[in-house]
Amino acid sequence: MAEARWTPPAEERALGLGFYGSEAPGVDGRLKESADAFRVTEISSYPLPDPNGPVTVLRVVSRDWEQHELAAALGRRLGLPPHAVEWSGTKDRRAVAERLFSYRGPPPDRQLGLRDVELVESYRARDGLVLGHHYGNAFEIRVGALAAAPVDSVRAYRAIDTELREAGGFPNFFGPQRFGEVRPITHDVGRWLVRGDPARAVEVYLAGRPEAGASGPGDEARRAYAEHHDPARALREFPPEYRFERILLDHLARGHPPERALRGLSRELRTLFVHAYQAWIFNRWLTARAAREVPFDRPVAGDRIVRVGRDGTVRGTDSVPVDADNLPECADLVARGRAGVAGPLVGYETPVGPGVPGEILEGLLAEEEVRPADFRLVAAPDLASRGTWRPVRVAEPPVAFAAGDADVRLRFALPKGSYATVLLREFLKHGARPAAPRAESSAAF
């Protein structure tokens, strides 16, 4: 198809979200005007109940809570060791979110007493949760401050919805929140961990990119630390709610090296840094694939395909390399919806294959000065990642649109690993500008 007529804003392109899957113009609006305007409910895979089980499973509804902060707060309130609370999927901070948590220990006998947190249910189980132990998420979202009347906005959104459906879906980018909703630095921290420079990783986390134009105590503390690098002084300057920064600073003030300071953070948070870097490389690979006009709806030699279930979720972690010999069979599986073209989440077992897909990856890794082997993280082997493969697009879900008096309401569900914000950016095209027209191409998204 022709290249989309819209160029994403600079802040999206910096995170690798370099194109849209639709050409129709959107209607800009505001997401997350309040937490209640963005509601997400986990479609959970419930651990099997067992009255004598050693694990407790909680179903919790929270408002305006970051995932790791909520887990830590739950653990403190329940008197658990650090990092004892586990979950299956990360949710948006600015949202009303319903999801499961688990831990080893007895169920609470009352409400948890945390601000804007409701305990819906708890029960004993034999096993707890692990990352990915859910099917997906259901969303109810309000878009306000629209650039057009709500009725006209719904008409435009439905046109985009139809276009994406006919194209087979939307690009499976990692959404901006994967990299930090306020300060998009999570992948930068991961970059320096992978490159074996924990001191630089700590520096980025403590001082990198204060929120643009912000002048709150935390932003001032970051700017001050970037100048004086005195962790004891910074402990007095960083507000108490900056808990993770203060953990790092406390270790540094005691004279601990950066690698030991990082180990003061939960493994889940440290792993998130590495995963965010993998996500950033994937987004850039996806954008480069589109720029090279390599199709998304069918494999080419050098690609990988993954099995896809009827519900749109990936079946297992195995991928099939595509070459000239099996290209017809792989193309048939993708055409029938039994498999999807996949891109790399780079790890130490990721091959840099042949063909254009491999050329793109090789170029990105050379630019980053990293190799797949670097994801063994010799200095932090508990964070090592062997890598995996991620579908390049998501099937367009059934979307219900409703025009309100001053907003548009959307309802839909997505498989795990997909981002509502990535679908919504197709409708809003927030900050997008017209792109120079290009000739028609046979490459289809």
HELIX and SHEET records of a PDB file:
HELIX    1   1 ALA A   10  ARG A   13  1                                   4    
HELIX    2   2 ALA A   35  ALA A   37  5                                   3    
HELIX    3   3 GLN A   67  ARG A   77  1                                  11    
HELIX    4   4 PRO A  150  ALA A  167  1                                  18    
HELIX    5   5 PRO A  176  PHE A  179  5                                   4    
HELIX    6   6 THR A  186  VAL A  194  1                                   9    
HELIX    7   7 PRO A  198  ALA A  207  1                                  10    
HELIX    8   8 PRO A  217  HIS A  228  1                                  12    
HELIX    9   9 PRO A  231  GLU A  237  1                                   7    
HELIX   10  10 ARG A  243  ALA A  253  1                                  11    
HELIX   11  11 PRO A  258  LEU A  262  1                                   5    
HELIX   12  12 ARG A  267  ALA A  291  1                                  25    
HELIX   13  13 LEU A  327  ALA A  335  1                                   9    
HELIX   14  14 GLY A  355  GLU A  368  1                                  14    
HELIX   15  15 PRO A  372  ARG A  376  5                                   5    
HELIX   16  16 PRO A  381  LEU A  383  5                                   3    
HELIX   17  17 ALA A  420  LEU A  428  1                                   9    
SHEET    1   A 2 TRP A   6  THR A   7  0                                        
SHEET    2   A 2 ARG A 433  PRO A 434 -1                                        
SHEET    1   B 6 GLU A  86  TRP A  87  0                                        
SHEET    2   B 6 VAL A  96  ARG A 104 -1                                        
SHEET    3   B 6 PHE A  38  SER A  44  1                                        
SHEET    4   B 6 HIS A 134  VAL A 143 -1                                        
SHEET    5   B 6 VAL A 408  PRO A 415 -1                                        
SHEET    6   B 6 ALA A 400  ALA A 403 -1                                        
SHEET    1   C 4 GLU A  86  TRP A  87  0                                        
SHEET    2   C 4 VAL A  96  ARG A 104 -1                                        
SHEET    3   C 4 VAL A  55  ARG A  63 -1                                        
SHEET    4   C 4 VAL A 117  ALA A 125 -1                                        
SHEET    1   D 2 PHE A 170  PRO A 171  0                                        
SHEET    2   D 2 ARG A 393  VAL A 394 -1                                        
SHEET    1   E 4 VAL A 314  PRO A 321  0                                        
SHEET    2   E 4 ARG A 304  VAL A 308 -1                                        
SHEET    3   E 4 ALA A 339  LEU A 345 -1                                        
SHEET    4   E 4 THR A 388  PRO A 391 -1                                        
END                                                                             
